[in-house]
């Protein structure tokens, strides 16, 4: 992370440095929607994708817990050529990224429950 967001409110930006092999580039995401405690949305303003929209949703469950849902829409650069040559790699990388993110969130919540 190069610059963390100043909050989740609409207009807040976060900047990451991302790597594809030996190459790096900045990924600038702007929060465009914020409706606590239900959701927030970020869109790519600059970065590796031709299009990126990520909506983070939080829904209550019957057990009294919260279900975190990531809705992601994206398009790779170069249209069908980008999908042909980078589609499988991108899906695998995103899966690993979100698996890790969900693991970290679960660990943080289990730590906080232990201190209650």
Backbone atoms as SQL, in Angstrom:
CREATE TABLE atoms (id INTEGER PRIMARY KEY, chain TEXT, resi INTEGER, resn TEXT, atom TEXT, x REAL, y REAL, z REAL);
INSERT INTO atoms VALUES
  (1, 'A', 1, 'UNK', 'N', 0.851, -1.166, 0.000),
  (2, 'A', 1, 'UNK', 'CA', 0.000, 0.000, 0.000),
  (3, 'A', 1, 'UNK', 'C', 0.902, 1.237, 0.000),
  (4, 'A', 2, 'UNK', 'N', 0.651, 2.105, -0.936),
  (5, 'A', 2, 'UNK', 'CA', 1.428, 3.336, -1.049),
  (6, 'A', 2, 'UNK', 'C', 0.761, 4.444, -0.243),
  (7, 'A', 3, 'UNK', 'N', -0.577, 4.521, -0.352),
  (8, 'A', 3, 'UNK', 'CA', -1.324, 5.547, 0.378),
  (9, 'A', 3, 'UNK', 'C', -2.634, 4.930, 0.843),
  (10, 'A', 4, 'UNK', 'N', -2.833, 4.805, 2.159),
  (11, 'A', 4, 'UNK', 'CA', -4.099, 4.256, 2.638),
  (12, 'A', 4, 'UNK', 'C', -5.228, 5.270, 2.445),
  (13, 'A', 5, 'UNK', 'N', -6.435, 4.769, 2.415),
  (14, 'A', 5, 'UNK', 'CA', -7.602, 5.638, 2.307),
  (15, 'A', 5, 'UNK', 'C', -7.779, 6.409, 3.612),
  (16, 'A', 6, 'UNK', 'N', -8.336, 7.587, 3.506),
  (17, 'A', 6, 'UNK', 'CA', -8.604, 8.399, 4.699),
  (18, 'A', 6, 'UNK', 'C', -9.925, 8.012, 5.337),
  (19, 'A', 7, 'UNK', 'N', -10.596, 7.035, 4.774),
  (20, 'A', 7, 'UNK', 'CA', -11.877, 6.554, 5.285),
  (21, 'A', 7, 'UNK', 'C', -12.583, 5.788, 4.178),
  (22, 'A', 8, 'UNK', 'N', -13.814, 5.429, 4.431),
  (23, 'A', 8, 'UNK', 'CA', -14.599, 4.693, 3.442),
  (24, 'A', 8, 'UNK', 'C', -15.576, 5.593, 2.691),
  (25, 'A', 9, 'UNK', 'N', -15.649, 6.858, 3.059),
  (26, 'A', 9, 'UNK', 'CA', -16.595, 7.788, 2.447),
  (27, 'A', 9, 'UNK', 'C', -16.332, 7.948, 0.949),
  (28, 'A', 10, 'UNK', 'N', -17.381, 8.330, 0.224),
  (29, 'A', 10, 'UNK', 'CA', -17.252, 8.564, -1.216),
  (30, 'A', 10, 'UNK', 'C', -16.209, 9.649, -1.449),
  (31, 'A', 11, 'UNK', 'N', -15.331, 9.399, -2.401),
  (32, 'A', 11, 'UNK', 'CA', -14.266, 10.336, -2.732),
  (33, 'A', 11, 'UNK', 'C', -12.918, 9.958, -2.146),
  (34, 'A', 12, 'UNK', 'N', -12.900, 9.112, -1.113),
  (35, 'A', 12, 'UNK', 'CA', -11.631, 8.678, -0.523),
  (36, 'A', 12, 'UNK', 'C', -10.897, 7.783, -1.516),
  (37, 'A', 13, 'UNK', 'N', -9.588, 7.942, -1.589),
  (38, 'A', 13, 'UNK', 'CA', -8.777, 7.132, -2.502),
  (39, 'A', 13, 'UNK', 'C', -7.768, 6.308, -1.718),
  (40, 'A', 14, 'UNK', 'N', -7.437, 5.164, -2.286),
  (41, 'A', 14, 'UNK', 'CA', -6.362, 4.325, -1.774),
  (42, 'A', 14, 'UNK', 'C', -5.462, 4.007, -2.960),
  (43, 'A', 15, 'UNK', 'N', -4.149, 3.975, -2.707),
  (44, 'A', 15, 'UNK', 'CA', -3.196, 3.716, -3.785),
  (45, 'A', 15, 'UNK', 'C', -2.323, 2.530, -3.398),
  (46, 'A', 16, 'UNK', 'N', -2.264, 1.557, -4.292),
  (47, 'A', 16, 'UNK', 'CA', -1.446, 0.363, -4.114),
  (48, 'A', 16, 'UNK', 'C', -0.384, 0.322, -5.197),
  (49, 'A', 17, 'UNK', 'N', 0.702, -0.378, -4.917),
  (50, 'A', 17, 'UNK', 'CA', 1.657, -0.733, -5.956),
  (51, 'A', 17, 'UNK', 'C', 1.439, -2.216, -6.205),
  (52, 'A', 18, 'UNK', 'N', 1.122, -2.577, -7.441),
  (53, 'A', 18, 'UNK', 'CA', 0.863, -3.978, -7.781),
  (54, 'A', 18, 'UNK', 'C', 1.930, -4.460, -8.755),
  (55, 'A', 19, 'UNK', 'N', 2.195, -5.758, -8.682),
  (56, 'A', 19, 'UNK', 'CA', 3.234, -6.351, -9.518),
  (57, 'A', 19, 'UNK', 'C', 2.651, -7.411, -10.432),
  (58, 'A', 20, 'UNK', 'N', 3.062, -7.383, -11.671),
  (59, 'A', 20, 'UNK', 'CA', 2.785, -8.441, -12.629),
  (60, 'A', 20, 'UNK', 'C', 4.146, -8.884, -13.131),
  (61, 'A', 21, 'UNK', 'N', 4.610, -9.983, -12.573),
  (62, 'A', 21, 'UNK', 'CA', 5.971, -10.407, -12.876),
  (63, 'A', 21, 'UNK', 'C', 6.933, -9.365, -12.363),
  (64, 'A', 22, 'UNK', 'N', 7.902, -8.957, -13.187),
  (65, 'A', 22, 'UNK', 'CA', 8.893, -7.968, -12.735),
  (66, 'A', 22, 'UNK', 'C', 8.404, -6.522, -12.839),
  (67, 'A', 23, 'UNK', 'N', 7.218, -6.324, -13.384),
  (68, 'A', 23, 'UNK', 'CA', 6.714, -4.971, -13.619),
  (69, 'A', 23, 'UNK', 'C', 5.779, -4.539, -12.499),
  (70, 'A', 24, 'UNK', 'N', 5.869, -3.259, -12.125),
  (71, 'A', 24, 'UNK', 'CA', 4.961, -2.712, -11.126),
  (72, 'A', 24, 'UNK', 'C', 4.222, -1.522, -11.716),
  (73, 'A', 25, 'UNK', 'N', 3.067, -1.251, -11.145),
  (74, 'A', 25, 'UNK', 'CA', 2.326, -0.055, -11.521),
  (75, 'A', 25, 'UNK', 'C', 1.441, 0.350, -10.355),
  (76, 'A', 26, 'UNK', 'N', 1.025, 1.599, -10.356),
  (77, 'A', 26, 'UNK', 'CA', 0.146, 2.074, -9.302),
  (78, 'A', 26, 'UNK', 'C', -1.294, 1.713, -9.628),
  (79, 'A', 27, 'UNK', 'N', -2.027, 1.386, -8.586),
  (80, 'A', 27, 'UNK', 'CA', -3.452, 1.098, -8.712),
  (81, 'A', 27, 'UNK', 'C', -4.160, 2.088, -7.795),
  (82, 'A', 28, 'UNK', 'N', -4.907, 2.995, -8.399),
  (83, 'A', 28, 'UNK', 'CA', -5.633, 4.014, -7.655),
  (84, 'A', 28, 'UNK', 'C', -7.108, 3.629, -7.663),
  (85, 'A', 29, 'UNK', 'N', -7.647, 3.436, -6.466),
  (86, 'A', 29, 'UNK', 'CA', -9.063, 3.092, -6.320),
  (87, 'A', 29, 'UNK', 'C', -9.755, 4.205, -5.548),
  (88, 'A', 30, 'UNK', 'N', -10.935, 4.576, -6.003),
  (89, 'A', 30, 'UNK', 'CA', -11.727, 5.606, -5.336),
  (90, 'A', 30, 'UNK', 'C', -13.000, 4.988, -4.785),
  (91, 'A', 31, 'UNK', 'N', -13.309, 5.317, -3.545),
  (92, 'A', 31, 'UNK', 'CA', -14.575, 4.870, -2.967),
  (93, 'A', 31, 'UNK', 'C', -15.684, 5.753, -3.547),
  (94, 'A', 32, 'UNK', 'N', -16.679, 5.121, -4.127),
  (95, 'A', 32, 'UNK', 'CA', -17.738, 5.872, -4.810),
  (96, 'A', 32, 'UNK', 'C', -19.096, 5.741, -4.141),
  (97, 'A', 33, 'UNK', 'N', -19.216, 4.787, -3.247),
  (98, 'A', 33, 'UNK', 'CA', -20.512, 4.532, -2.598),
  (99, 'A', 33, 'UNK', 'C', -20.228, 4.108, -1.166),
  (100, 'A', 34, 'UNK', 'N', -20.984, 4.666, -0.217),
  (101, 'A', 34, 'UNK', 'CA', -20.791, 4.326, 1.183),
  (102, 'A', 34, 'UNK', 'C', -22.142, 4.382, 1.884),
  (103, 'A', 35, 'UNK', 'N', -22.614, 3.225, 2.320),
  (104, 'A', 35, 'UNK', 'CA', -23.910, 3.107, 2.979),
  (105, 'A', 35, 'UNK', 'C', -23.756, 2.212, 4.207),
  (106, 'A', 36, 'UNK', 'N', -23.186, 2.777, 5.288),
  (107, 'A', 36, 'UNK', 'CA', -22.952, 1.947, 6.470),
  (108, 'A', 36, 'UNK', 'C', -24.266, 1.534, 7.126),
  (109, 'A', 37, 'UNK', 'N', -24.379, 0.358, 7.648),
  (110, 'A', 37, 'UNK', 'CA', -23.372, -0.692, 7.719),
  (111, 'A', 37, 'UNK', 'C', -23.523, -1.719, 6.595),
  (112, 'A', 38, 'UNK', 'N', -24.156, -1.326, 5.507),
  (113, 'A', 38, 'UNK', 'CA', -24.527, -2.282, 4.465),
  (114, 'A', 38, 'UNK', 'C', -23.466, -2.503, 3.388),
  (115, 'A', 39, 'UNK', 'N', -22.814, -1.423, 2.929),
  (116, 'A', 39, 'UNK', 'CA', -21.897, -1.607, 1.804),
  (117, 'A', 39, 'UNK', 'C', -21.008, -0.398, 1.602),
  (118, 'A', 40, 'UNK', 'N', -19.945, -0.642, 0.854),
  (119, 'A', 40, 'UNK', 'CA', -19.170, 0.434, 0.247),
  (120, 'A', 40, 'UNK', 'C', -18.609, -0.114, -1.062),
  (121, 'A', 41, 'UNK', 'N', -18.327, 0.801, -1.987),
  (122, 'A', 41, 'UNK', 'CA', -17.896, 0.421, -3.326),
  (123, 'A', 41, 'UNK', 'C', -16.657, 1.209, -3.704),
  (124, 'A', 42, 'UNK', 'N', -15.723, 0.523, -4.366),
  (125, 'A', 42, 'UNK', 'CA', -14.581, 1.238, -4.920),
  (126, 'A', 42, 'UNK', 'C', -14.463, 0.904, -6.405),
  (127, 'A', 43, 'UNK', 'N', -13.963, 1.879, -7.156),
  (128, 'A', 43, 'UNK', 'CA', -13.726, 1.705, -8.584),
  (129, 'A', 43, 'UNK', 'C', -12.283, 2.108, -8.885),
  (130, 'A', 44, 'UNK', 'N', -11.720, 1.461, -9.873),
  (131, 'A', 44, 'UNK', 'CA', -10.358, 1.794, -10.285),
  (132, 'A', 44, 'UNK', 'C', -10.377, 3.083, -11.088),
  (133, 'A', 45, 'UNK', 'N', -9.519, 4.007, -10.696),
  (134, 'A', 45, 'UNK', 'CA', -9.330, 5.235, -11.468),
  (135, 'A', 45, 'UNK', 'C', -8.087, 5.137, -12.336),
  (136, 'A', 46, 'UNK', 'N', -7.135, 4.293, -11.887),
  (137, 'A', 46, 'UNK', 'CA', -5.907, 4.063, -12.652),
  (138, 'A', 46, 'UNK', 'C', -5.351, 2.725, -12.183),
  (139, 'A', 47, 'UNK', 'N', -4.907, 1.911, -13.124),
  (140, 'A', 47, 'UNK', 'CA', -4.351, 0.641, -12.697),
  (141, 'A', 47, 'UNK', 'C', -4.324, -0.414, -13.782),
  (142, 'A', 48, 'UNK', 'N', -4.228, -1.671, -13.351),
  (143, 'A', 48, 'UNK', 'CA', -3.973, -2.763, -14.286),
  (144, 'A', 48, 'UNK', 'C', -5.178, -3.222, -15.098),
  (145, 'A', 49, 'UNK', 'N', -6.377, -2.837, -14.707),
  (146, 'A', 49, 'UNK', 'CA', -7.575, -3.318, -15.390),
  (147, 'A', 49, 'UNK', 'C', -8.123, -2.263, -16.349),
  (148, 'A', 50, 'UNK', 'N', -8.814, -2.721, -17.368),
  (149, 'A', 50, 'UNK', 'CA', -9.537, -1.792, -18.235),
  (150, 'A', 50, 'UNK', 'C', -10.748, -1.245, -17.477),
  (151, 'A', 51, 'UNK', 'N', -11.290, -2.065, -16.565),
  (152, 'A', 51, 'UNK', 'CA', -12.427, -1.665, -15.738),
  (153, 'A', 51, 'UNK', 'C', -12.379, -2.487, -14.458),
  (154, 'A', 52, 'UNK', 'N', -12.697, -1.858, -13.328),
  (155, 'A', 52, 'UNK', 'CA', -12.751, -2.553, -12.031),
  (156, 'A', 52, 'UNK', 'C', -13.772, -1.867, -11.143),
  (157, 'A', 53, 'UNK', 'N', -14.698, -2.655, -10.623),
  (158, 'A', 53, 'UNK', 'CA', -15.675, -2.166, -9.636),
  (159, 'A', 53, 'UNK', 'C', -15.816, -3.248, -8.580),
  (160, 'A', 54, 'UNK', 'N', -15.635, -2.868, -7.320),
  (161, 'A', 54, 'UNK', 'CA', -15.677, -3.821, -6.213),
  (162, 'A', 54, 'UNK', 'C', -16.639, -3.294, -5.162),
  (163, 'A', 55, 'UNK', 'N', -17.712, -4.014, -4.980),
  (164, 'A', 55, 'UNK', 'CA', -18.702, -3.658, -3.958),
  (165, 'A', 55, 'UNK', 'C', -18.545, -4.625, -2.798),
  (166, 'A', 56, 'UNK', 'N', -18.341, -4.070, -1.604),
  (167, 'A', 56, 'UNK', 'CA', -18.217, -4.832, -0.363),
  (168, 'A', 56, 'UNK', 'C', -19.577, -4.756, 0.330),
  (169, 'A', 57, 'UNK', 'N', -20.244, -5.887, 0.439),
  (170, 'A', 57, 'UNK', 'CA', -21.565, -5.903, 1.082),
  (171, 'A', 57, 'UNK', 'C', -21.499, -6.685, 2.389),
  (172, 'A', 58, 'UNK', 'N', -22.314, -6.259, 3.342),
  (173, 'A', 58, 'UNK', 'CA', -22.379, -6.899, 4.645),
  (174, 'A', 58, 'UNK', 'C', -23.845, -7.169, 4.955),
  (175, 'A', 59, 'UNK', 'N', -24.189, -8.452, 5.130),
  (176, 'A', 59, 'UNK', 'CA', -25.582, -8.836, 5.357),
  (177, 'A', 59, 'UNK', 'C', -25.694, -9.635, 6.644),
  (178, 'A', 60, 'UNK', 'N', -26.712, -9.315, 7.452),
  (179, 'A', 60, 'UNK', 'CA', -26.920, -10.091, 8.684),
  (180, 'A', 60, 'UNK', 'C', -27.404, -11.503, 8.343),
  (181, 'A', 61, 'UNK', 'N', -27.018, -12.456, 9.182),
  (182, 'A', 61, 'UNK', 'CA', -27.468, -13.832, 9.001),
  (183, 'A', 61, 'UNK', 'C', -28.452, -14.192, 10.105),
  (184, 'A', 62, 'UNK', 'N', -29.126, -15.325, 9.948),
  (185, 'A', 62, 'UNK', 'CA', -30.075, -15.784, 10.960),
  (186, 'A', 62, 'UNK', 'C', -29.381, -16.120, 12.278),
  (187, 'A', 63, 'UNK', 'N', -28.084, -16.430, 12.221),
  (188, 'A', 63, 'UNK', 'CA', -27.327, -16.782, 13.426),
  (189, 'A', 63, 'UNK', 'C', -26.861, -15.561, 14.204),
  (190, 'A', 64, 'UNK', 'N', -27.157, -14.370, 13.698),
  (191, 'A', 64, 'UNK', 'CA', -26.718, -13.159, 14.368),
  (192, 'A', 64, 'UNK', 'C', -25.302, -12.747, 13.994),
  (193, 'A', 65, 'UNK', 'N', -24.772, -13.341, 12.944),
  (194, 'A', 65, 'UNK', 'CA', -23.444, -12.974, 12.454),
  (195, 'A', 65, 'UNK', 'C', -23.605, -12.119, 11.204),
  (196, 'A', 66, 'UNK', 'N', -22.498, -11.743, 10.619),
  (197, 'A', 66, 'UNK', 'CA', -22.516, -10.931, 9.399),
  (198, 'A', 66, 'UNK', 'C', -21.828, -11.685, 8.277),
  (199, 'A', 67, 'UNK', 'N', -22.474, -11.703, 7.127),
  (200, 'A', 67, 'UNK', 'CA', -21.914, -12.303, 5.928),
  (201, 'A', 67, 'UNK', 'C', -21.267, -11.192, 5.108),
  (202, 'A', 68, 'UNK', 'N', -19.968, -11.339, 4.800),
  (203, 'A', 68, 'UNK', 'CA', -19.253, -10.365, 3.981),
  (204, 'A', 68, 'UNK', 'C', -19.223, -10.894, 2.544),
  (205, 'A', 69, 'UNK', 'N', -19.699, -10.088, 1.612),
  (206, 'A', 69, 'UNK', 'CA', -19.806, -10.491, 0.210),
  (207, 'A', 69, 'UNK', 'C', -19.010, -9.508, -0.647),
  (208, 'A', 70, 'UNK', 'N', -18.167, -10.029, -1.519),
  (209, 'A', 70, 'UNK', 'CA', -17.415, -9.208, -2.457),
  (210, 'A', 70, 'UNK', 'C', -18.005, -9.405, -3.848),
  (211, 'A', 71, 'UNK', 'N', -18.603, -8.352, -4.390),
  (212, 'A', 71, 'UNK', 'CA', -19.099, -8.366, -5.771),
  (213, 'A', 71, 'UNK', 'C', -18.069, -7.639, -6.614),
  (214, 'A', 72, 'UNK', 'N', -17.478, -8.346, -7.584),
  (215, 'A', 72, 'UNK', 'CA', -16.405, -7.767, -8.382),
  (216, 'A', 72, 'UNK', 'C', -16.775, -7.833, -9.857),
  (217, 'A', 73, 'UNK', 'N', -16.639, -6.700, -10.510),
  (218, 'A', 73, 'UNK', 'CA', -16.781, -6.625, -11.966),
  (219, 'A', 73, 'UNK', 'C', -15.459, -6.093, -12.488),
  (220, 'A', 74, 'UNK', 'N', -14.915, -6.744, -13.507),
  (221, 'A', 74, 'UNK', 'CA', -13.674, -6.242, -14.077),
  (222, 'A', 74, 'UNK', 'C', -13.573, -6.635, -15.533),
  (223, 'A', 75, 'UNK', 'N', -12.725, -5.917, -16.236),
  (224, 'A', 75, 'UNK', 'CA', -12.387, -6.245, -17.621),
  (225, 'A', 75, 'UNK', 'C', -10.885, -6.068, -17.758),
  (226, 'A', 76, 'UNK', 'N', -10.269, -6.985, -18.465),
  (227, 'A', 76, 'UNK', 'CA', -8.835, -6.906, -18.710),
  (228, 'A', 76, 'UNK', 'C', -8.554, -5.995, -19.894),
  (229, 'A', 77, 'UNK', 'N', -7.363, -5.401, -19.926),
  (230, 'A', 77, 'UNK', 'CA', -6.997, -4.595, -21.091),
  (231, 'A', 77, 'UNK', 'C', -6.940, -5.470, -22.344),
  (232, 'A', 78, 'UNK', 'N', -7.116, -4.893, -23.467),
  (233, 'A', 78, 'UNK', 'CA', -7.024, -5.536, -24.786),
  (234, 'A', 78, 'UNK', 'C', -8.174, -6.507, -25.070),
  (235, 'A', 79, 'UNK', 'N', -9.299, -6.341, -24.405),
  (236, 'A', 79, 'UNK', 'CA', -10.495, -7.116, -24.734),
  (237, 'A', 79, 'UNK', 'C', -10.300, -8.612, -24.700),
  (238, 'A', 80, 'UNK', 'N', -10.722, -9.272, -25.770),
  (239, 'A', 80, 'UNK', 'CA', -10.676, -10.733, -25.795),
  (240, 'A', 80, 'UNK', 'C', -9.247, -11.263, -25.807),
  (241, 'A', 81, 'UNK', 'N', -8.305, -10.479, -26.347),
  (242, 'A', 81, 'UNK', 'CA', -6.904, -10.903, -26.313),
  (243, 'A', 81, 'UNK', 'C', -6.377, -10.924, -24.873),
  (244, 'A', 82, 'UNK', 'N', -6.732, -9.900, -24.109),
  (245, 'A', 82, 'UNK', 'CA', -6.350, -9.865, -22.703),
  (246, 'A', 82, 'UNK', 'C', -6.937, -11.033, -21.943),
  (247, 'A', 83, 'UNK', 'N', -8.192, -11.342, -22.237),
  (248, 'A', 83, 'UNK', 'CA', -8.840, -12.487, -21.587),
  (249, 'A', 83, 'UNK', 'C', -8.175, -13.800, -22.005),
  (250, 'A', 84, 'UNK', 'N', -7.856, -13.932, -23.283),
  (251, 'A', 84, 'UNK', 'CA', -7.243, -15.153, -23.782),
  (252, 'A', 84, 'UNK', 'C', -5.887, -15.413, -23.132),
  (253, 'A', 85, 'UNK', 'N', -5.056, -14.374, -23.065),
  (254, 'A', 85, 'UNK', 'CA', -3.697, -14.558, -22.566),
  (255, 'A', 85, 'UNK', 'C', -3.551, -14.331, -21.061),
  (256, 'A', 86, 'UNK', 'N', -4.482, -13.600, -20.451),
  (257, 'A', 86, 'UNK', 'CA', -4.319, -13.307, -19.029),
  (258, 'A', 86, 'UNK', 'C', -5.495, -13.662, -18.151),
  (259, 'A', 87, 'UNK', 'N', -6.569, -14.180, -18.751),
  (260, 'A', 87, 'UNK', 'CA', -7.781, -14.440, -17.992),
  (261, 'A', 87, 'UNK', 'C', -7.604, -15.448, -16.865),
  (262, 'A', 88, 'UNK', 'N', -7.028, -16.595, -17.164),
  (263, 'A', 88, 'UNK', 'CA', -6.862, -17.645, -16.146),
  (264, 'A', 88, 'UNK', 'C', -5.906, -17.173, -15.055),
  (265, 'A', 89, 'UNK', 'N', -4.815, -16.513, -15.448),
  (266, 'A', 89, 'UNK', 'CA', -3.857, -15.991, -14.475),
  (267, 'A', 89, 'UNK', 'C', -4.537, -14.985, -13.547),
  (268, 'A', 90, 'UNK', 'N', -5.325, -14.071, -14.132),
  (269, 'A', 90, 'UNK', 'CA', -5.992, -13.034, -13.344),
  (270, 'A', 90, 'UNK', 'C', -6.996, -13.632, -12.377),
  (271, 'A', 91, 'UNK', 'N', -7.802, -14.576, -12.835),
  (272, 'A', 91, 'UNK', 'CA', -8.785, -15.206, -11.943),
  (273, 'A', 91, 'UNK', 'C', -8.101, -15.915, -10.781),
  (274, 'A', 92, 'UNK', 'N', -7.006, -16.620, -11.064),
  (275, 'A', 92, 'UNK', 'CA', -6.278, -17.324, -10.000),
  (276, 'A', 92, 'UNK', 'C', -5.678, -16.331, -9.004),
  (277, 'A', 93, 'UNK', 'N', -5.112, -15.254, -9.511),
  (278, 'A', 93, 'UNK', 'CA', -4.508, -14.249, -8.630),
  (279, 'A', 93, 'UNK', 'C', -5.575, -13.573, -7.765),
  (280, 'A', 94, 'UNK', 'N', -6.714, -13.236, -8.358),
  (281, 'A', 94, 'UNK', 'CA', -7.803, -12.629, -7.589),
  (282, 'A', 94, 'UNK', 'C', -8.339, -13.599, -6.531),
  (283, 'A', 95, 'UNK', 'N', -8.456, -14.866, -6.879),
  (284, 'A', 95, 'UNK', 'CA', -8.929, -15.861, -5.919),
  (285, 'A', 95, 'UNK', 'C', -7.985, -15.927, -4.717),
  (286, 'A', 96, 'UNK', 'N', -6.686, -15.980, -4.975),
  (287, 'A', 96, 'UNK', 'CA', -5.702, -16.013, -3.882),
  (288, 'A', 96, 'UNK', 'C', -5.789, -14.740, -3.039),
  (289, 'A', 97, 'UNK', 'N', -5.931, -13.596, -3.707),
  (290, 'A', 97, 'UNK', 'CA', -5.989, -12.320, -3.005),
  (291, 'A', 97, 'UNK', 'C', -7.198, -12.265, -2.065),
  (292, 'A', 98, 'UNK', 'N', -8.357, -12.673, -2.581),
  (293, 'A', 98, 'UNK', 'CA', -9.553, -12.602, -1.747),
  (294, 'A', 98, 'UNK', 'C', -9.595, -13.714, -0.707),
  (295, 'A', 99, 'UNK', 'N', -9.044, -14.874, -0.991),
  (296, 'A', 99, 'UNK', 'CA', -8.925, -15.916, 0.032),
  (297, 'A', 99, 'UNK', 'C', -8.088, -15.396, 1.199),
  (298, 'A', 100, 'UNK', 'N', -6.977, -14.765, 0.892),
  (299, 'A', 100, 'UNK', 'CA', -6.108, -14.207, 1.927),
  (300, 'A', 100, 'UNK', 'C', -6.843, -13.115, 2.708),
  (301, 'A', 101, 'UNK', 'N', -7.505, -12.226, 1.996),
  (302, 'A', 101, 'UNK', 'CA', -8.233, -11.123, 2.642),
  (303, 'A', 101, 'UNK', 'C', -9.285, -11.665, 3.594),
  (304, 'A', 102, 'UNK', 'N', -10.041, -12.647, 3.165),
  (305, 'A', 102, 'UNK', 'CA', -11.084, -13.221, 4.022),
  (306, 'A', 102, 'UNK', 'C', -10.466, -13.932, 5.225),
  (307, 'A', 103, 'UNK', 'N', -9.319, -14.567, 5.031),
  (308, 'A', 103, 'UNK', 'CA', -8.627, -15.219, 6.146),
  (309, 'A', 103, 'UNK', 'C', -8.205, -14.182, 7.187),
  (310, 'A', 104, 'UNK', 'N', -7.634, -13.066, 6.739),
  (311, 'A', 104, 'UNK', 'CA', -7.197, -12.010, 7.653),
  (312, 'A', 104, 'UNK', 'C', -8.391, -11.430, 8.412),
  (313, 'A', 105, 'UNK', 'N', -9.490, -11.184, 7.708),
  (314, 'A', 105, 'UNK', 'CA', -10.682, -10.639, 8.367),
  (315, 'A', 105, 'UNK', 'C', -11.201, -11.625, 9.420),
  (316, 'A', 106, 'UNK', 'N', -11.275, -12.907, 9.060),
  (317, 'A', 106, 'UNK', 'CA', -11.746, -13.920, 10.007),
  (318, 'A', 106, 'UNK', 'C', -10.836, -13.985, 11.232),
  (319, 'A', 107, 'UNK', 'N', -9.520, -13.907, 11.022),
  (320, 'A', 107, 'UNK', 'CA', -8.582, -13.941, 12.146),
  (321, 'A', 107, 'UNK', 'C', -8.762, -12.725, 13.042),
  (322, 'A', 108, 'UNK', 'N', -8.959, -11.566, 12.449),
  (323, 'A', 108, 'UNK', 'CA', -9.151, -10.354, 13.247),
  (324, 'A', 108, 'UNK', 'C', -10.423, -10.441, 14.100),
  (325, 'A', 109, 'UNK', 'N', -11.494, -10.976, 13.510),
  (326, 'A', 109, 'UNK', 'CA', -12.732, -11.110, 14.268),
  (327, 'A', 109, 'UNK', 'C', -12.613, -12.166, 15.361),
  (328, 'A', 110, 'UNK', 'N', -11.893, -13.253, 15.096),
  (329, 'A', 110, 'UNK', 'CA', -11.752, -14.274, 16.131),
  (330, 'A', 110, 'UNK', 'C', -10.882, -13.747, 17.275),
  (331, 'A', 111, 'UNK', 'N', -9.900, -12.892, 16.990),
  (332, 'A', 111, 'UNK', 'CA', -9.100, -12.270, 18.047),
  (333, 'A', 111, 'UNK', 'C', -9.947, -11.338, 18.896),
  (334, 'A', 112, 'UNK', 'N', -10.798, -10.552, 18.226),
  (335, 'A', 112, 'UNK', 'CA', -11.615, -9.586, 18.975),
  (336, 'A', 112, 'UNK', 'C', -12.672, -10.289, 19.813),
  (337, 'A', 113, 'UNK', 'N', -13.162, -11.435, 19.344),
  (338, 'A', 113, 'UNK', 'CA', -14.144, -12.199, 20.137),
  (339, 'A', 113, 'UNK', 'C', -13.481, -12.770, 21.376),
  (340, 'A', 114, 'UNK', 'N', -12.202, -13.107, 21.301),
  (341, 'A', 114, 'UNK', 'CA', -11.486, -13.665, 22.435),
  (342, 'A', 114, 'UNK', 'C', -11.252, -12.637, 23.528),
  (343, 'A', 115, 'UNK', 'N', -11.316, -11.374, 23.173),
  (344, 'A', 115, 'UNK', 'CA', -11.081, -10.290, 24.163),
  (345, 'A', 115, 'UNK', 'C', -12.371, -9.712, 24.697),
  (346, 'A', 116, 'UNK', 'N', -13.497, -10.263, 24.337),
  (347, 'A', 116, 'UNK', 'CA', -14.779, -9.702, 24.775),
  (348, 'A', 116, 'UNK', 'C', -15.060, -10.044, 26.205);
